[in-house]
């Protein structure tokens, strides 16, 4: 984890590369826990292992359920493992938080009995309203998926997913092939 805890800041262009990190709980490749914080164009290429809960490729746990945190244009390519609430981008957030235009190509594993893992984010408080246009590697593509969209390795390799992530920004977007 690069940042242990953050409140009300903007974090841009932070990359965790080739690290193996171990923690008890609230572990993210960029930030362990946060509230009212914006993450933009950050990435994790490290291996994260957590004894307990809240593991995410970018953020482990969004603490305050009444404020908004934004995680935009972020990438997780690292393998994540924890007891429960493990997410490719964020371990646990709420439906007011925005997670958009992110990509997870890493493994996400929760080992606890009846535990939760998600290729993008575990969302509490009724639904995934804040998840949009997020993609993760899978064996098949689902054009009807909302917020968490599975894409194939071929789509990742041929630039299709970069085009999806750049959306209206086109060639001016942050994602490149």
C-alpha positions as CSV (number, residue, x, y, z in Angstrom):
1,X,0.0,0.0,0.0
2,X,1.4,3.3,-1.1
3,X,-1.0,5.4,1.1
4,X,-2.3,4.0,4.4
5,X,-5.3,6.2,4.7
6,X,-6.6,9.3,2.8
7,X,-9.3,11.9,3.3
8,X,-10.3,14.6,0.8
9,X,-7.3,14.4,-1.5
10,X,-6.7,13.7,-5.2
11,X,-4.3,10.9,-6.1
12,X,-3.1,10.8,-9.7
13,X,-0.6,8.7,-11.7
14,X,0.6,6.5,-8.8
15,X,1.7,3.0,-9.9
16,X,2.7,0.0,-7.7
17,X,5.0,-2.2,-9.7
18,X,6.5,-5.7,-8.9
19,X,5.8,-5.6,-5.2
20,X,4.5,-8.3,-2.8
21,X,2.6,-6.8,0.1
22,X,1.1,-8.5,3.2
23,X,-1.3,-6.9,5.6
24,X,-3.9,-7.7,8.2
25,X,-6.8,-5.8,6.7
26,X,-7.8,-2.7,4.7
27,X,-5.2,-3.2,2.0
28,X,-5.1,-1.6,-1.5
29,X,-2.4,-1.4,-4.1
30,X,-2.5,2.4,-3.9
31,X,-4.5,3.1,-0.7
32,X,-5.6,1.0,2.3
33,X,-8.7,3.1,3.3
34,X,-10.2,6.4,2.2
35,X,-13.1,8.7,2.2
36,X,-14.0,11.7,0.0
37,X,-10.9,10.9,-2.2
38,X,-10.4,10.9,-5.9
39,X,-8.1,8.4,-7.6
40,X,-7.3,8.9,-11.3
41,X,-5.1,7.0,-13.6
42,X,-3.5,4.8,-10.9
43,X,-2.3,1.2,-11.4
44,X,-1.3,-1.8,-9.4
45,X,1.0,-4.5,-10.7
46,X,1.8,-5.9,-7.3
47,X,0.7,-9.1,-5.5
48,X,-1.4,-8.3,-2.4
49,X,-2.2,-10.8,0.3
50,X,-4.3,-10.0,3.3
51,X,-5.2,-12.1,6.4
52,X,-8.6,-10.5,6.9
53,X,-11.0,-8.3,4.9
54,X,-11.1,-5.3,2.4
55,X,-8.5,-6.0,-0.3
56,X,-8.6,-4.0,-3.6
57,X,-6.2,-3.5,-6.5
58,X,-6.5,0.3,-6.0
59,X,-8.4,0.9,-2.7
60,X,-9.1,-1.6,0.1
61,X,-12.0,0.1,1.9
62,X,-14.0,3.3,1.4
63,X,-14.9,4.1,5.0
64,X,-17.5,6.9,5.1
65,X,-20.8,5.7,3.6
66,X,-22.1,9.3,3.4
67,X,-19.5,10.9,1.2
68,X,-18.3,10.2,-2.4
69,X,-15.0,8.7,-3.4
70,X,-14.1,8.5,-7.1
71,X,-11.9,5.8,-8.7
72,X,-11.6,6.6,-12.4
73,X,-9.3,5.2,-15.2
74,X,-7.5,2.8,-12.9
75,X,-5.9,-0.6,-13.6
76,X,-5.3,-3.6,-11.5
77,X,-3.0,-6.3,-13.1
78,X,-1.9,-7.7,-9.7
79,X,-3.1,-10.9,-8.0
80,X,-5.3,-10.2,-4.9
81,X,-6.0,-12.6,-2.0
82,X,-7.9,-12.1,1.3
83,X,-10.3,-13.6,3.7
84,X,-13.4,-11.7,2.4
85,X,-14.4,-8.6,0.5
86,X,-11.8,-8.7,-2.2
87,X,-12.3,-6.6,-5.3
88,X,-10.3,-6.1,-8.4
89,X,-10.4,-2.3,-8.1
90,X,-11.9,-1.7,-4.6
91,X,-12.5,-4.2,-1.9
92,X,-15.6,-2.5,-0.4
93,X,-17.3,0.8,-1.4
94,X,-20.9,2.1,-1.2
95,X,-23.5,2.9,-3.8
96,X,-22.6,6.7,-3.7
97,X,-19.0,6.1,-4.7
98,X,-18.1,6.3,-8.4
99,X,-15.9,3.5,-9.9
100,X,-15.8,4.0,-13.7
101,X,-13.6,3.3,-16.7
102,X,-11.4,0.9,-14.8
103,X,-9.9,-2.4,-15.9
104,X,-9.0,-5.5,-13.8
105,X,-6.9,-8.3,-15.4
106,X,-5.6,-9.7,-12.1
107,X,-6.8,-12.7,-10.1
108,X,-9.2,-11.9,-7.3
109,X,-9.6,-14.6,-4.6
110,X,-11.5,-14.5,-1.3
111,X,-10.7,-17.6,0.8
112,X,-13.3,-17.3,3.7
113,X,-16.3,-19.6,3.9
114,X,-19.2,-17.7,2.2
115,X,-16.9,-14.8,1.5
116,X,-17.3,-12.2,-1.2
117,X,-15.1,-11.4,-4.1
118,X,-15.8,-9.3,-7.2
119,X,-13.8,-8.6,-10.3
120,X,-14.4,-4.8,-9.9
121,X,-15.9,-3.9,-6.5
122,X,-18.0,-5.2,-3.6
123,X,-20.8,-2.5,-3.1
124,X,-22.8,-2.1,0.1
125,X,-26.1,-0.3,0.6
126,X,-28.5,-1.4,-2.1
127,X,-26.9,-1.8,-5.5
128,X,-24.1,-0.8,-7.7
129,X,-25.3,2.6,-8.8
130,X,-21.8,4.1,-8.9
131,X,-20.3,1.4,-11.1
132,X,-20.1,2.2,-14.8
133,X,-18.0,1.1,-17.8
134,X,-15.6,-1.1,-15.9
135,X,-14.1,-4.2,-17.5
136,X,-12.4,-7.4,-16.4
137,X,-10.8,-10.3,-18.2
138,X,-13.0,-13.3,-18.7
139,X,-13.6,-16.2,-21.1
140,X,-16.6,-14.4,-22.7
141,X,-17.9,-11.0,-23.5
142,X,-21.3,-9.8,-22.3
143,X,-22.6,-6.8,-24.2
144,X,-25.6,-6.5,-21.8
145,X,-23.5,-6.3,-18.6
146,X,-23.8,-3.1,-16.6
147,X,-21.0,-1.6,-14.5
148,X,-18.9,-4.9,-14.5
149,X,-18.3,-6.0,-18.1
150,X,-16.4,-9.2,-18.8
151,X,-14.2,-9.1,-21.9
152,X,-12.0,-11.7,-23.6
153,X,-8.2,-11.8,-23.9
154,X,-8.6,-11.2,-27.7
155,X,-10.5,-8.0,-27.0
156,X,-7.8,-6.8,-24.6
157,X,-5.1,-7.6,-27.2
158,X,-6.7,-6.0,-30.2
159,X,-7.4,-2.6,-28.6
160,X,-11.2,-3.0,-28.4
161,X,-11.2,-2.6,-24.6
162,X,-8.9,0.5,-24.8
163,X,-11.5,2.0,-27.1
164,X,-14.4,1.1,-24.7
165,X,-12.5,2.7,-21.8
166,X,-11.7,5.9,-23.6
167,X,-15.3,6.2,-24.5
168,X,-16.2,9.7,-25.8
169,X,-12.6,10.9,-25.4
170,X,-11.4,8.7,-28.3
171,X,-7.7,9.0,-29.0
172,X,-7.4,11.7,-26.3
173,X,-8.4,9.3,-23.6
174,X,-5.8,7.9,-21.1
175,X,-6.0,4.3,-22.3
176,X,-3.6,3.0,-24.9
177,X,-3.1,-0.3,-26.7
